[in-house]
Structures are given as structure tokens and as C-alpha cells.
Amino acid sequence: PDCWSKMLRFTPPLCDRCGAPLPSWRTISRRHSRCPRCRRQRGVIAHAVAIGPYEGSLRGILHAFKYEQRYTLACPLGRLLRQCGAALLSEADVVVPVPLHPRRQRNRGFNQAHELAVHLGLPVLCALRRRRATVPQTELTASRRRANAQAAFSLAPRYLRTDSRLRNATVVLVDDVVTTGATLEACAHTLRRNGVREVMALTLARAVR
């Protein structure tokens, strides 16, 4: 209980597109309701939400879940994610977990994004596949992360023709941590190219500069 109670949460003001925290003065006018990066770049993801910064207690819990095989943490983390992202989920049709490369998933034993997604109360579509193994994003600079994620994802074969649940759908992408957002944007591009109307994103943590 002490560990959970020390988890830091994001509080307004936040960027109304990527969810990054903003200095309080940015709420003075509507044109400053987006962070500098979102004002410079037009992304595919319409709106993103994260519970809190990737540090402290939240980071420790995530590492236990992801790297120490503490599978039972998926339920309480998923519950927190569902509460934090209630507004996004209420507008969505399905959730899509960010996939791992098959080799990495075999080594880890599970996909943490999928384990979180099943607790969000919406149909879960494993509609994406990772076509090539990539270097972990935490090891790269921002520019190299974008190059690393580019063309790494495609639609899973079964969704190319037989499944219509993605057509004109509003989708929430689910992952554990967002750093620069390169992976989420690459996934969103793939979904939009294949008939999805709108893509939003929900993550447990966000790296804050």
C-alpha cells in the first residue's frame, strides 16, 4: 500500500493532444493549450493520456510487472489505466495493444500491453504485428527512436480482409510507457492507413523531460 500511495499522478494543465504536463501559465489562452512539440508537429494520434511520470514508485511497479514476471500486477495497473482513461475509452470502439516482436515476446513470456488492455472494458483486437525487431527505444535518442519505429509495424494478416471492426472505428492504442511517442505514432499511421477513423493512446507512464 505504501508503494502504491507514493505513485505520482499527472494533474492539469496538460497538453490537450499528447498529455504532457504544461506550465500553469499556458492555460491563459487556448492557443497555448498544446506543448511546444505538438504546436510544431502535427501527429496522427488525436489525444493521449498517461497516469503519471515514468519515475519513482510507478517506475518501480512497472519494472516489477515487466521484467520480474509479477503478472498479477496487470489487474491493479489495468484498473488504474481504466480510471485515468475513462474519457478516452468512453469514445472508443476497441483497444489495440502495441505488439512486441515475436522473439521478444517469447523471451519475456507475455506482452505487457496486451495484459493491460484486457482490463479496460472494451473489445481487444491484436490488430498490429511488429514486422522487424527493433532496438529498445530507451537506448536511443529522439531522432533515432523515430527512425527505429518507422515501418516496423503492419496490420496482422487476419485483419486485412476478414475483420471489419477496424473500419471507421475509433481506436485506443495501449502501451506501458511512452517516451517520444515514436512507437505510438508508427502504430497509429498503420491503423489509419487501414481504415481506422481516429486513434487515441493510453499509457501507464510518460517520460518527462
C-alpha positions as CSV (number, residue, x, y, z in Angstrom):
1,P,0.0,0.0,0.0
2,D,2.8,2.4,0.8
3,C,4.3,1.8,-2.7
4,W,1.0,2.5,-4.5
5,S,0.3,5.6,-2.4
6,K,3.6,7.2,-3.4
7,M,2.8,6.9,-7.1
8,L,2.9,10.3,-8.7
9,R,-0.1,11.3,-11.0
10,F,-0.3,13.9,-13.7
11,T,-2.5,16.9,-12.9
12,P,-3.7,19.7,-15.2
13,P,-2.7,21.7,-17.0
14,L,-1.8,19.1,-19.6
15,C,-1.2,19.3,-23.4
16,D,-4.6,18.5,-24.9
17,R,-3.1,16.3,-27.6
18,C,-0.1,14.4,-26.2
19,G,-1.0,14.7,-22.5
20,A,2.4,16.1,-21.4
21,P,2.4,18.4,-18.4
22,L,2.4,22.1,-19.1
23,P,3.4,25.1,-17.0
24,S,0.4,26.7,-15.4
25,W,0.7,29.9,-17.5
26,R,-0.1,28.0,-20.6
27,T,-3.8,27.8,-19.6
28,I,-4.2,31.5,-20.0
29,S,-5.1,31.2,-23.7
30,R,-6.5,28.4,-25.9
31,R,-3.6,28.6,-28.3
32,H,-1.2,27.7,-25.5
33,S,-3.1,24.5,-24.5
34,R,-0.6,22.4,-26.5
35,C,3.0,21.8,-25.7
36,P,5.7,23.3,-28.0
37,R,6.3,20.0,-29.7
38,C,2.7,19.4,-30.6
39,R,2.5,23.0,-31.9
40,R,5.5,22.3,-34.2
41,Q,4.4,18.8,-35.4
42,R,1.1,17.5,-36.5
43,G,0.8,13.9,-35.3
44,V,-1.7,11.2,-36.2
45,I,-2.8,10.5,-32.6
46,A,-5.7,12.7,-31.7
47,H,-5.3,12.6,-27.9
48,A,-3.1,10.7,-25.5
49,V,-3.3,10.2,-21.7
50,A,-0.9,8.7,-19.2
51,I,-1.3,8.1,-15.5
52,G,2.0,9.8,-14.4
53,P,5.7,10.3,-14.9
54,Y,8.0,7.4,-15.5
55,E,9.9,7.7,-12.3
56,G,9.7,6.8,-8.6
57,S,7.1,4.3,-7.4
58,L,5.3,4.0,-10.8
59,R,8.6,3.1,-12.5
60,G,9.4,0.5,-9.8
61,I,5.9,-1.1,-10.1
62,L,6.2,-1.2,-13.9
63,H,9.7,-2.8,-13.7
64,A,8.4,-5.5,-11.4
65,F,5.5,-6.2,-13.7
66,K,7.5,-6.1,-16.9
67,Y,10.9,-7.6,-16.0
68,E,10.3,-9.6,-12.8
69,Q,7.3,-11.6,-14.1
70,R,4.9,-10.1,-11.5
71,Y,1.9,-10.9,-13.7
72,T,-0.7,-10.2,-11.0
73,L,0.2,-6.5,-11.2
74,A,-1.7,-6.4,-14.6
75,C,-5.0,-6.2,-12.8
76,P,-4.4,-3.2,-10.5
77,L,-2.4,-1.4,-13.2
78,G,-5.2,-2.0,-15.7
79,R,-7.7,-0.7,-13.2
80,L,-5.7,2.5,-12.7
81,L,-5.4,2.8,-16.5
82,R,-9.2,2.4,-17.0
83,Q,-9.9,5.1,-14.4
84,C,-7.4,7.5,-15.8
85,G,-8.5,7.0,-19.4
86,A,-12.3,6.8,-18.8
87,A,-13.0,9.8,-21.1
88,L,-11.0,8.3,-24.0
89,L,-12.4,4.8,-23.5
90,S,-16.0,6.2,-23.5
91,E,-15.4,7.5,-27.1
92,A,-13.7,4.3,-28.4
93,D,-14.9,1.2,-30.1
94,V,-11.9,-1.1,-29.5
95,V,-8.5,-1.1,-27.8
96,V,-5.4,-2.3,-29.7
97,P,-2.2,-3.2,-27.7
98,V,1.2,-2.2,-29.1
99,P,2.8,-5.5,-30.1
100,L,6.1,-7.0,-29.2
101,H,8.3,-8.7,-31.8
102,P,7.6,-12.5,-31.5
103,R,11.1,-13.2,-30.4
104,R,11.0,-10.7,-27.6
105,Q,7.5,-11.9,-26.5
106,R,8.8,-15.5,-26.3
107,N,11.7,-14.4,-24.2
108,R,9.6,-12.3,-21.9
109,G,6.7,-14.7,-21.8
110,F,3.9,-12.1,-22.3
111,N,3.1,-8.8,-23.9
112,Q,2.6,-6.2,-21.2
113,A,0.4,-4.0,-23.4
114,H,-2.0,-6.8,-24.1
115,E,-2.2,-7.8,-20.4
116,L,-3.2,-4.2,-19.6
117,A,-5.6,-3.9,-22.5
118,V,-7.8,-6.8,-21.3
119,H,-8.7,-4.9,-18.2
120,L,-10.1,-1.8,-20.0
121,G,-13.6,-3.0,-20.6
122,L,-13.6,-2.8,-24.4
123,P,-13.0,-5.4,-27.1
124,V,-9.3,-6.1,-27.5
125,L,-8.0,-6.5,-31.1
126,C,-4.5,-7.7,-31.6
127,A,-4.6,-6.0,-35.0
128,L,-0.9,-5.0,-35.3
129,R,2.2,-7.0,-35.7
130,R,5.8,-5.9,-35.4
131,R,7.5,-6.8,-38.7
132,R,11.0,-6.5,-37.5
133,A,12.9,-6.5,-34.2
134,T,13.9,-3.0,-33.1
135,V,16.5,-1.8,-30.6
136,P,14.7,-0.9,-27.3
137,Q,13.6,2.7,-27.5
138,T,15.1,3.7,-24.1
139,E,18.6,3.2,-25.6
140,L,18.1,5.7,-28.4
141,T,17.9,9.5,-28.9
142,A,14.6,11.0,-30.1
143,S,15.6,11.2,-33.7
144,R,16.8,7.6,-33.7
145,R,13.6,6.5,-32.0
146,R,11.5,7.8,-34.9
147,A,13.8,6.0,-37.4
148,N,13.7,2.9,-35.3
149,A,9.9,2.7,-35.3
150,Q,9.4,3.7,-38.9
151,A,8.0,0.8,-41.0
152,A,8.3,-1.6,-38.0
153,F,4.5,-2.3,-37.8
154,S,1.9,-3.7,-40.1
155,L,-1.7,-4.9,-39.8
156,A,-1.9,-8.5,-38.6
157,P,-2.9,-10.7,-41.6
158,R,-6.3,-11.8,-40.3
159,Y,-7.4,-8.1,-40.1
160,L,-6.5,-7.3,-43.7
161,R,-9.7,-8.6,-45.2
162,T,-11.9,-10.7,-42.9
163,D,-12.4,-8.4,-39.9
164,S,-14.4,-5.2,-40.3
165,R,-14.2,-3.9,-36.7
166,L,-11.4,-1.5,-37.6
167,R,-13.2,0.2,-40.5
168,N,-14.2,3.7,-39.4
169,A,-13.5,2.8,-35.8
170,T,-12.2,4.9,-33.0
171,V,-9.2,3.0,-31.5
172,V,-7.3,3.4,-28.3
173,L,-3.7,2.2,-28.5
174,V,-2.4,0.8,-25.3
175,D,1.2,0.6,-24.1
176,D,3.1,0.7,-20.8
177,V,5.4,3.7,-21.3
178,V,5.7,6.5,-23.9
179,T,9.0,8.3,-24.3
180,T,8.9,10.4,-27.5
181,G,5.8,8.8,-28.9
182,A,7.5,7.4,-32.0
183,T,6.2,3.9,-31.5
184,L,2.7,5.0,-30.9
185,E,2.7,7.3,-33.9
186,A,4.1,4.5,-36.1
187,C,1.3,2.2,-34.9
188,A,-1.3,5.0,-35.5
189,H,-0.1,5.5,-39.0
190,T,-0.6,1.8,-39.8
191,L,-4.1,1.8,-38.4
192,R,-5.2,5.0,-40.2
193,R,-3.9,3.6,-43.5
194,N,-6.1,0.6,-43.0
195,G,-9.4,2.4,-42.4
196,V,-9.4,3.5,-38.8
197,R,-11.2,6.8,-38.3
198,E,-9.4,8.1,-35.2
199,V,-6.6,6.9,-33.0
200,M,-6.0,7.8,-29.3
201,A,-3.4,6.5,-26.9
202,L,-3.5,5.3,-23.3
203,T,-0.3,4.5,-21.3
204,L,0.7,3.9,-17.8
205,A,3.7,6.3,-17.7
206,R,5.2,9.0,-19.7
207,A,8.9,10.1,-19.7
208,V,9.0,13.7,-18.8
209,R,11.9,15.9,-19.9
